[in-house]
Amino acid sequence: MSNQSTSAAFTGMVDLASVRLGGKALKASDEFFAEKENLLKEDRGIYITDKYTDRGKWMDGWESRRKREPGHDWCIVRLGLPGVVQGVDIDTNHFLGNPPAYASVDACKISEDIDENALEGQVKWREILPRCPLAPGSQNLFGIASDRTWTHIRLNIYPDGGVARFRVYGNVTPRVPVSSLGEVDLVAMANGGRAVACSDMFFSPMSNLILPDRAANMGQGWESRRRRGPGNDWVILRTARPGYIKRIEVDTNHFKGNYPDYCTIDACYAPDIYIDALNWPDISWDRILNEQKLKAHEQHFFDEELLSEGPYTHVRLNIYPDGGVSRLRVYGRFGEMTIKEINTLSNEEAVNTLLLCCGSRRWAEGVAAHRPFDSAHEIISLADEVWDNLGEEDWLEAFSHHPKIGDIDSLRKKFMSTRSWAQSEQSGTAAASDEVLHELAELNEAYLKKFNYIFIVCATGKSAEEMLDILKSRIDNKPEDELHIAAGEQKKITKIRLEKLLS
């Protein structure tokens, strides 16, 4: 723990409490003079000399009344994204005769089923910053020695007084998105992406590039100063996990007279490198996007122009010669998961991830309930055991998550996370003749009318002609026999997808 004189100590970190990330001041012991919501406003605050309310002097911050009994005041803040806290800024800007004498900070991690309005009675708070003196009219910055993930913070002030702004600096805890095997933004802050280095961020921080949503103004992007010498500006982003890049968006929203002339993009695979802007090593980069002319105030999309998809762990946006970019989106899919990652997911995340392999919720819940796992073999064996103990309703639920053979475009939007797998598994239909595809479509419809579910077959490695022959051989089966055959095919499909997930 140490008091710092400048917020540069936390350069590159994220304000986890930012309202732009969903941060919110939930509850305060007292806010007689000024509201708790002011704590999380974006700027440092203003002071208006002659502005008063019916309760006293108007102040741009959170201010409690003068305490006349034992105790102290506090405010509970919900972080916008869960994360590891590495520092806080307790800013008493403009509070000169009325700041708290001391402050401390507590933290907790809660699940979504706990009532936030009852945090004081339901959770155990842990002190992450002991009571420390505060200077008036100053940014009071303190480093935090903690490696745990927190969701809520409690700022305690002693005994009372005013705080203009409260920042909670740290790194977002990487979460494996439940659609991690479908298309996601690999560098999004909400998915665990990080801005790790840049050449310059004179006007606005590099971390703005990966914030949620489009920027509301120019200040919510990344902007470098005007370059007067040779060279160009750049920023390096780290993906949440190694991933495969499918398309990229460069958004110059609100940058009209100061957007870059053009850009290029590089990528590298360096999974063991976590470093800051002052210690970027000399590593080999792949050029994945050649020079692309940029326009003012516009979203630019690149997919066919990409030269390689990876896997990669870092992306470097190069802008020429300087200027501002609002957002950078790197869409693709994450690579395989480790057993450790599966074990550390929340129950909901684990169930939703397993649902990518098989659409039966009871199956996914049954497998997830046996964590922690020791090996991929254990998961695959358990998957078969759970599936064999399910019944018709669960099997039909799993069947409903598949597209028709030869009709991939019919896959419903709600199951987009498995679309790339379905396309891969049914790749044998790609070279089929129109005559074969037409017959497949007709027999699929006949099968659906007879059995009330679509034709299920493990299509991996099979040609369209082979699948057509299988369909012909099964369409005359008795319903009770066909259901068990289809369930057996689903089990094969699930095994293949689990192997892909854990390979």
Residue pairs with C-beta under 8 A, 6 or more apart in sequence:
1 129
1 130
1 132
1 142
1 143
1 144
1 145
2 142
2 143
3 132
3 140
3 141
3 142
4 87
4 141
4 142
4 143
5 139
5 141
6 139
6 141
7 89
7 139
7 141
7 167
9 87
9 141
9 143
10 86
10 87
10 89
10 141
10 167
10 169
11 205
11 277
12 194
12 195
12 196
12 197
12 205
12 206
12 207
12 276
12 277
13 86
13 87
13 169
13 170
13 171
13 207
14 21
14 81
14 83
14 169
14 170
14 171
14 172
14 189
14 207
15 21
15 23
15 167
15 168
15 169
16 23
16 79
16 80
16 81
16 82
16 83
16 85
16 168
16 169
16 170
16 172
17 23
17 40
17 77
17 79
17 80
17 153
17 166
17 167
17 168
18 40
18 42
18 80
19 40
19 41
19 42
19 80
20 42
20 80
20 211
20 212
20 213
20 220
21 79
21 80
21 81
21 189
21 190
21 211
21 212
22 78
22 80
22 81
23 40
23 77
23 78
23 79
23 80
23 168
24 40
24 77
24 78
24 80
25 36
25 37
25 39
25 40
25 62
25 75
25 76
25 77
26 76
26 77
26 78
26 116
26 117
26 119
26 152
27 36
27 75
27 76
27 117
27 119
27 120
28 36
28 62
28 64
28 73
28 74
28 75
28 76
29 64
29 72
29 73
29 74
29 75
30 64
30 65
30 73
30 160
31 62
31 63
31 64
31 75
32 55
32 63
32 64
32 65
33 53
33 55
33 56
33 57
33 59
33 63
33 64
33 65
33 162
34 58
34 59
34 60
34 61
34 62
34 63
34 162
35 62
36 62
36 75
38 45
38 60
38 61
38 62
38 164
38 165
39 61
39 62
39 75
39 77
39 155
39 163
39 164
39 165
39 166
40 77
40 165
40 166
41 60
41 165
44 91
44 93
44 139
44 164
44 165
45 60
45 61
45 91
45 93
45 94
45 164
45 165
46 60
46 94
47 59
47 60
47 94
48 58
51 57
51 58
52 58
59 94
59 95
59 162
59 164
60 94
60 164
61 93
61 94
61 95
61 162
61 163
61 164
61 165
62 75
62 162
62 163
62 164
62 166
63 95
63 98
63 161
63 162
63 163
64 73
64 157
64 160
64 161
64 162
65 160
66 160
67 73
67 159
67 160
71 159
72 156
72 157
72 158
72 159
72 160
73 100
73 156
73 157
73 159
73 160
73 161
74 154
74 155
74 156
74 157
75 154
75 155
75 166
76 119
76 120
76 152
76 153
76 154
77 152
77 153
77 154
77 155
77 166
77 168
78 116
78 151
78 152
79 150
79 151
79 152
79 153
79 168
81 172
81 173
81 189
81 190
82 109
82 149
82 150
82 151
82 172
82 173
82 175
83 149
83 150
83 170
83 171
83 172
83 173
84 146
84 147
84 148
84 149
84 150
84 170
84 171
84 173
85 107
85 128
85 144
85 146
85 150
85 153
85 168
85 169
85 170
86 143
86 144
86 146
86 169
86 170
86 171
87 141
87 142
87 143
87 144
87 169
87 170
88 105
88 129
88 141
88 142
88 144
88 153
88 166
88 167
88 168
88 169
89 139
89 140
89 141
89 165
89 166
89 167
89 169
90 103
90 134
90 140
90 141
90 142
90 155
90 163
90 166
91 138
91 139
91 140
91 163
91 164
91 165
91 166
91 167
92 99
92 100
92 134
92 135
92 136
92 137
92 138
92 140
92 162
92 163
92 164
93 137
93 138
93 139
93 164
93 165
94 137
94 164
95 136
95 137
95 161
95 162
95 163
95 164
96 136
96 137
97 136
98 161
98 162
99 134
99 135
99 136
99 137
99 161
99 162
99 163
100 134
100 157
100 158
100 159
100 160
100 161
100 162
100 163
101 133
101 134
101 158
101 159
101 161
102 131
102 132
102 133
102 134
102 157
102 158
103 129
103 131
103 132
103 134
103 140
103 155
103 156
103 157
103 158
103 163
104 127
104 129
104 130
104 131
104 132
104 156
104 158
105 127
105 128
105 129
105 142
105 144
105 153
105 154
105 155
105 156
106 125
106 126
106 127
106 128
106 153
106 154
106 156
107 125
107 126
107 128
107 146
107 148
107 150
107 152
107 153
107 154
108 119
108 123
108 124
108 125
108 126
108 150
108 151
108 152
108 154
109 148
109 149
109 150
109 151
109 152
110 116
110 119
110 122
110 123
110 151
110 152
111 346
114 122
114 123
115 122
116 152
119 152
123 152
125 154
126 148
128 144
128 146
128 150
129 142
129 144
131 156
131 158
132 140
132 142
134 140
144 170
149 173
153 168
155 163
155 166
157 163
171 194
172 189
172 190
172 192
172 194
173 192
174 191
174 192
174 240
174 241
175 190
175 191
175 192
175 240
175 349
176 240
176 241
176 334
176 337
176 341
176 345
176 349
176 353
177 184
177 191
177 334
178 348
178 349
178 352
178 353
178 355
178 417
179 356
179 416
179 417
180 241
180 333
180 334
180 337
180 353
180 356
181 333
181 334
181 353
181 356
181 417
181 418
181 420
181 421
181 500
181 501
182 333
182 356
182 416
182 417
182 418
182 419
182 420
183 246
183 331
183 332
183 333
183 416
183 420
184 191
184 331
184 332
184 333
184 334
185 191
185 193
185 210
185 329
185 330
185 331
186 193
186 239
186 240
186 241
186 243
186 245
186 315
186 330
186 331
186 332
186 334
187 193
187 194
187 210
187 237
187 238
187 239
187 240
187 315
187 328
187 329
187 330
188 210
188 212
188 240
188 329
189 207
189 210
189 211
189 212
190 212
191 240
192 240
192 241
193 210
193 237
193 238
193 239
193 240
194 207
194 210
194 237
194 238
195 205
195 206
195 207
195 209
195 210
195 235
195 236
195 237
195 238
196 236
196 237
196 238
196 274
196 275
196 276
196 277
196 280
196 314
197 206
197 235
197 236
197 275
197 276
197 277
197 280
198 206
198 222
198 224
198 233
198 234
198 235
198 236
198 277
199 224
199 231
199 232
199 233
199 234
199 235
200 224
200 225
200 233
200 322
201 222
201 223
201 224
201 235
202 223
202 224
202 225
203 219
203 223
203 224
203 225
203 324
204 218
204 219
204 220
204 221
204 222
204 223
204 324
205 222
206 222
206 235
208 215
208 220
208 221
208 222
208 326
209 221
209 222
209 235
209 237
209 317
209 325
209 326
209 327
209 328
210 237
210 327
210 328
211 220
211 327
214 251
214 253
214 326
214 327
215 221
215 251
215 253
215 254
215 326
215 327
217 254
218 254
218 255
218 258
218 324
218 326
220 254
220 326
221 253
221 254
221 255
221 324
221 325
221 326
221 327
222 235
222 324
222 325
222 326
223 255
223 258
223 323
223 324
223 325
224 233
224 319
224 322
224 323
224 324
225 322
226 322
227 233
227 321
227 322
231 321
232 318
232 319
232 320
232 321
232 322
233 260
233 318
233 319
233 321
233 322
233 323
234 316
234 317
234 318
234 319
235 316
235 317
235 328
236 280
236 314
236 315
236 316
237 314
237 315
237 316
237 317
237 328
237 330
238 274
238 313
238 314
239 312
239 313
239 314
239 315
239 330
239 334
240 334
241 334
241 335
242 269
242 271
242 310
242 311
242 312
242 313
242 334
242 335
243 310
243 311
243 312
243 313
243 330
243 332
243 333
243 334
243 335
244 309
244 310
244 311
244 312
244 332
244 333
244 334
244 335
245 267
245 288
245 306
245 308
245 309
245 310
245 312
245 315
245 330
245 331
245 332
246 303
246 306
246 309
246 331
246 332
246 333
247 301
247 302
247 303
247 306
247 331
247 332
248 265
248 289
248 301
248 302
248 303
248 306
248 328
248 329
248 330
248 331
249 299
249 300
249 301
249 302
249 327
249 328
249 329
249 331
250 263
250 292
250 294
250 299
250 300
250 302
250 317
250 325
250 328
251 298
251 299
251 300
251 325
251 326
251 327
251 328
251 329
252 259
252 260
252 294
252 295
252 296
252 297
252 298
252 299
252 300
252 324
252 325
252 326
253 297
253 298
253 299
253 326
253 327
254 297
254 324
254 326
255 296
255 297
255 323
255 324
255 325
255 326
256 296
256 297
257 296
258 323
258 324
259 294
259 295
259 296
259 297
259 323
259 324
259 325
260 294
260 319
260 320
260 321
260 322
260 323
260 324
260 325
261 293
261 294
261 320
261 321
261 323
262 291
262 292
262 293
262 294
262 319
262 320
263 289
263 291
263 292
263 294
263 317
263 318
263 319
263 320
263 325
264 287
264 289
264 290
264 291
264 292
264 318
264 320
265 287
265 288
265 289
265 315
265 316
265 317
265 318
266 285
266 286
266 287
266 288
266 315
266 316
266 318
267 285
267 286
267 288
267 308
267 310
267 312
267 314
267 315
267 316
268 283
268 284
268 285
268 286
268 312
268 313
268 314
268 316
269 310
269 311
269 312
269 313
269 314
270 283
270 313
270 314
271 313
273 281
273 283
273 313
273 314
275 281
285 316
286 307
286 308
286 312
287 307
288 306
288 307
288 308
288 309
288 312
289 302
289 305
289 306
289 307
290 305
290 307
291 320
292 300
292 302
292 305
294 300
309 332
310 332
311 335
315 328
315 330
317 325
317 328
319 325
333 420
336 500
336 501
336 502
336 503
337 353
337 501
337 502
338 502
339 373
339 374
339 375
339 376
339 379
339 502
342 350
342 353
342 371
342 373
342 379
342 502
343 371
343 372
343 373
345 353
347 368
350 364
350 368
350 371
351 361
351 364
351 365
351 368
352 364
353 501
354 363
354 364
354 367
354 368
355 361
355 364
355 401
356 417
356 418
356 421
356 497
356 501
357 383
357 494
357 497
357 498
357 501
358 364
358 383
358 387
358 398
358 401
358 490
358 493
358 494
358 497
359 397
359 398
359 399
359 400
359 401
359 402
359 415
360 387
360 390
360 394
360 395
360 397
360 398
361 394
361 397
362 390
362 394
362 397
363 383
363 386
363 387
363 390
363 394
363 398
363 494
366 386
366 389
366 390
367 379
367 382
367 383
367 386
370 382
373 379
373 382
376 498
376 499
376 502
379 498
379 502
380 495
380 498
380 499
383 494
383 495
383 498
384 491
384 495
387 487
387 490
387 491
387 494
388 491
392 483
395 483
395 486
395 487
395 490
396 453
398 490
398 494
399 453
399 454
399 456
399 486
399 490
400 453
400 454
401 415
401 418
402 422
402 454
402 456
403 409
403 410
403 411
403 422
403 426
403 454
404 410
404 441
404 444
404 454
404 455
405 426
405 429
405 440
405 444
405 454
405 455
405 457
405 459
405 467
405 471
406 426
406 429
406 432
406 437
406 440
406 441
406 444
406 464
406 467
407 441
407 444
408 419
408 422
408 423
408 426
408 429
411 418
411 419
411 422
418 497
421 497
421 500
424 460
425 458
425 459
425 460
425 493
425 496
426 459
428 459
428 461
428 462
428 463
428 464
428 466
428 467
429 437
429 440
429 459
429 464
429 467
431 463
431 464
432 440
432 463
432 464
432 465
436 464
436 465
436 468
437 464
439 468
440 464
440 467
440 468
440 471
443 455
443 468
443 471
443 472
443 475
444 454
444 455
444 471
446 475
447 454
447 455
447 471
447 474
447 475
448 454
448 455
450 475
450 479
451 479
451 482
451 483
453 486
455 471
455 474
455 486
456 486
456 489
456 490
456 493
457 467
457 470
457 471
457 489
458 489
458 492
458 493
458 496
459 467
460 493
460 496
462 470
474 482
474 485
477 485
